[in-house]
Structure formats: C-alpha cells, structure tokens
Amino acid sequence: MRTELWDEFAGLVSASPRLLATVTAHNADGTSSLTTYDGAQMRAIGVLGGTIPYNVWVRAGRVVEVAPNLALFEVTV
C-alpha cells in the first residue's frame, strides 16, 4: 500500500486557519469588530460577550470561542 506524505499532511492543515484576534467592538448587526495581532482590521459573525477588549479565536469569518489573554511571541525557524 502506497501512501502519499503530502496528502497526509494536507489532511492535517485546515483550509480555513484559526486566527487570534482582539475584539474592539460589538456591532448592532451581530458581528464583532476585530484586530489581529499584526494590526489587520476585520469583522466576524458572532458576539461572545465579555468586557472589551478580549481575545477570541476566529475561523472562516466566525467568532469561535474566547481565547486566553497571554503574551504573543513570534519565532522564525
């Protein structure tokens, strides 16, 4: 039986990555205004509540869940 490593790897990687963002506002239309760690502004469907600002996970344009408020580190390998 032959396996393709690339196909196996592709199965692990999601087509829509999970992004970490900070909620900056709740909007009347049921969306949240967000800022990503690199400064990009976006809107996502969903309002989780909480005291603004707070961190959330976003996937495919939807707020998924509250994220921990931890320090971020970027490492280049």
Backbone bond lengths (Angstrom), bond angles and torsions (degrees), N, CA, C in turn:
res aa  C-N    CA-C-N  psi(-1)  N-CA   C-N-CA  omega(-1)  CA-C   N-CA-C  phi
1 M - - - 1.441 - - 1.519 109.51 -
2 R 1.298 116.67 124.36 1.454 122.16 -177.37 1.530 109.70 -95.57
3 T 1.331 116.37 133.62 1.464 119.73 176.86 1.512 109.26 -116.41
4 E 1.284 115.62 143.15 1.452 122.12 175.83 1.524 108.25 -99.92
5 L 1.325 116.77 114.19 1.454 120.16 -178.25 1.521 111.60 -62.24
6 W 1.332 116.85 -37.33 1.461 119.22 -179.40 1.534 110.78 -63.78
7 D 1.326 117.61 -40.54 1.461 121.14 177.98 1.529 110.97 -63.62
8 E 1.304 116.87 -38.63 1.458 120.58 177.92 1.527 110.56 -66.67
9 F 1.324 116.60 -41.71 1.462 120.60 177.96 1.523 110.56 -64.67
10 A 1.328 117.93 -43.16 1.459 121.93 -179.91 1.523 110.98 -60.60
11 G 1.314 118.12 -30.87 1.454 121.28 177.34 1.522 112.76 -68.42
12 L 1.326 117.22 -24.23 1.457 121.34 178.99 1.518 112.80 -82.88
13 V 1.323 116.94 -27.32 1.450 122.13 -175.99 1.528 109.21 -93.37
14 S 1.301 116.42 125.05 1.459 121.36 -178.59 1.528 110.74 -78.37
15 A 1.321 116.66 147.81 1.451 121.60 176.70 1.528 110.92 -69.19
16 S 1.313 117.45 -27.54 1.465 121.30 176.93 1.524 108.25 -119.98
17 P 1.322 116.93 103.87 1.463 119.82 -176.64 1.529 112.21 -68.66
18 R 1.301 115.63 157.98 1.458 122.06 176.64 1.520 107.51 -88.05
19 L 1.325 117.34 125.25 1.452 122.95 -177.64 1.519 110.60 -108.66
20 L 1.312 115.66 145.99 1.455 121.67 174.31 1.521 107.50 -97.40
21 A 1.334 116.98 129.81 1.463 120.76 -179.52 1.522 109.38 -144.39
22 T 1.329 115.42 160.70 1.455 122.47 176.71 1.513 108.86 -107.28
23 V 1.322 116.70 128.49 1.463 121.34 177.83 1.522 108.36 -74.04
24 T 1.349 116.11 125.80 1.459 121.40 179.12 1.521 111.83 -107.79
25 A 1.351 117.31 -19.11 1.466 120.87 178.56 1.517 110.51 -164.68
26 H 1.339 115.67 150.81 1.462 122.26 169.88 1.518 106.51 -102.65
27 N 1.316 117.33 131.61 1.454 122.04 -176.61 1.523 110.87 -102.73
28 A 1.338 116.31 154.93 1.466 122.30 -176.69 1.523 112.84 -64.98
29 D 1.336 118.14 -22.43 1.469 121.18 -178.03 1.525 113.37 -87.17
30 G 1.338 117.90 11.06 1.464 121.18 177.92 1.515 114.05 86.19
31 T 1.318 117.34 13.97 1.459 121.33 177.09 1.525 109.56 -108.90
32 S 1.326 115.34 167.35 1.457 122.03 175.64 1.520 108.75 -121.18
33 S 1.316 116.42 138.19 1.461 121.20 172.57 1.516 107.28 -86.57
34 L 1.340 116.08 132.62 1.459 121.36 -172.88 1.516 111.73 -129.66
35 T 1.322 115.41 155.88 1.455 122.87 171.01 1.518 107.54 -127.53
36 T 1.336 117.15 126.06 1.462 120.69 178.39 1.521 109.43 -80.80
37 Y 1.330 116.70 169.43 1.465 120.34 -176.40 1.521 112.80 -63.78
38 D 1.355 117.45 -22.84 1.464 119.87 178.22 1.522 112.60 -93.20
39 G 1.351 117.46 7.78 1.458 121.77 174.10 1.517 116.01 94.89
40 A 1.322 119.02 0.16 1.457 121.75 179.59 1.526 110.28 -71.85
41 Q 1.327 116.44 139.53 1.460 122.74 177.94 1.519 109.03 -97.67
42 M 1.335 117.34 140.66 1.456 120.73 177.98 1.519 109.87 -155.90
43 R 1.335 115.60 167.02 1.456 122.52 173.40 1.512 108.05 -121.56
44 A 1.327 116.37 142.02 1.455 120.96 179.22 1.521 108.97 -135.34
45 I 1.312 115.98 150.27 1.458 121.58 179.22 1.523 108.99 -74.30
46 G 1.312 115.41 130.39 1.456 120.29 176.59 1.513 113.08 120.61
47 V 1.316 115.28 143.59 1.462 123.40 176.03 1.518 106.56 -133.69
48 L 1.318 117.39 119.36 1.460 120.37 -178.17 1.521 113.18 -97.15
49 G 1.289 117.95 -9.40 1.458 120.58 -178.24 1.510 110.53 84.74
50 G 1.267 116.56 -170.66 1.458 120.32 -178.49 1.518 110.47 99.83
51 T 1.308 115.05 169.32 1.454 121.36 -179.81 1.527 109.32 -85.75
52 I 1.310 116.55 123.63 1.467 122.49 -179.65 1.511 108.03 -74.35
53 P 1.295 120.84 136.33 1.468 128.77 0.47 1.526 112.09 -87.46
54 Y 1.317 116.11 147.92 1.459 122.22 173.24 1.525 108.45 -147.42
55 N 1.317 116.78 156.22 1.464 122.15 -176.09 1.519 111.22 -89.60
56 V 1.337 115.60 145.78 1.458 121.77 177.52 1.521 109.58 -139.34
57 W 1.321 115.39 159.94 1.462 122.44 170.17 1.521 107.48 -97.28
58 V 1.340 116.56 135.47 1.458 122.63 -178.90 1.519 108.42 -124.58
59 R 1.336 116.25 134.54 1.463 120.99 176.81 1.526 108.03 -140.57
60 A 1.324 115.95 128.93 1.466 123.04 176.60 1.529 111.97 55.33
61 G 1.337 116.88 39.99 1.454 120.36 176.18 1.514 115.57 77.75
62 R 1.333 117.07 12.08 1.467 121.64 179.55 1.525 110.02 -125.96
63 V 1.335 115.21 139.52 1.457 120.67 174.23 1.523 107.22 -73.10
64 V 1.335 116.91 122.37 1.463 121.28 -174.34 1.523 111.80 -93.12
65 E 1.336 116.90 -53.01 1.463 120.44 -178.24 1.513 109.88 -164.05
66 V 1.319 115.70 166.14 1.456 121.75 177.73 1.527 108.53 -71.63
67 A 1.331 116.07 138.20 1.469 122.23 179.52 1.527 109.11 -106.73
68 P 1.316 117.06 154.18 1.468 119.42 178.77 1.530 111.09 -67.56
69 N 1.311 115.57 150.26 1.458 121.37 179.27 1.527 108.62 -93.72
70 L 1.331 115.67 80.93 1.459 122.07 -177.53 1.525 110.13 -115.94
71 A 1.290 116.76 160.14 1.466 121.15 176.48 1.532 109.08 -67.24
72 L 1.341 116.31 142.85 1.461 121.78 179.64 1.521 110.34 -102.41
73 F 1.326 115.29 139.10 1.450 121.62 177.09 1.517 108.12 -129.50
74 E 1.325 116.25 135.66 1.454 120.39 176.29 1.521 108.02 -110.44
75 V 1.323 115.91 125.41 1.462 121.74 -177.10 1.514 108.49 -119.76
76 T 1.316 116.43 130.70 1.464 121.51 176.81 1.517 108.20 -103.32
77 V 1.318 116.66 128.08 1.458 121.32 -178.72 1.517 108.67 -108.61
